[in-house]
């Protein structure tokens, strides 16, 4: 299931690296979480901020990015 609070999606789930691999994140379980496609797409352009580790994640929805 998607780990975003209130999301009930259980299909089309994607593995997400909390610290992105491009920024040095690895594949340790504490750096991974599951997101539905919609929340994963919201995260990468900056609309959904995900912080913490897999055991203690924090989610923050931000205004749509004004750049680009």
N, C-alpha and C positions, 0 to 999 in steps of 0.2 A: 504494500500500500504506500501511497504518497505520505511522507512524513510532515507535510505542512499542516499545522493545526486546522481542523475543520474540513480538510479535503478528504473525500471518501473514495477517491479514484483507486481502483485496484487493477486496472488494465493499462497497457501501454506505459509501464513503469520503467524508468531509466535510472541507472546508477550515476550518482553525481559525486564528484570530488569536492569536498568542502573547501580545502585549499587546492586551487586548480593545479593541475600537473605542470602547466607552463610557469607557475610561480613556485615550483618546488614541491608541490603536494605529491604524496605517494599513495599506494593502494592499501595502506593499513586500514583495518576495519573502522577505527575511530575517525578516519578521514573520509569515510563514505556514507552516503545516505541515499534513500530512494525518493525520487520525485516523479510525478506524473509529467507527461510531455508539456502541458500548459505551464506548470510551475517551473519546469526546467527552462523553457523558453523565456519566461519572465525574469529568471535570475541572470542569465548571461548578458542581456543589454542593461542591467542595473535596476530593474523595476522591483525585484525581490532580493533583499540582502539576507544571506544565510551566514551566521557566525557560530562559533563554539565548536564542540566536537560531537561525534555521533551520539554520545550519551547525554549531551546537554546542548541541544541546538536552540538557536534563537532566530526567529524569522521577522523581518521588518519589510513591509511593503512601502515603497517610495514612489514619489511622483514619477511619471514617465520621463525618461532622460531627455533633456533639451539639446543634447549634442548630437551631431551627425544627422 
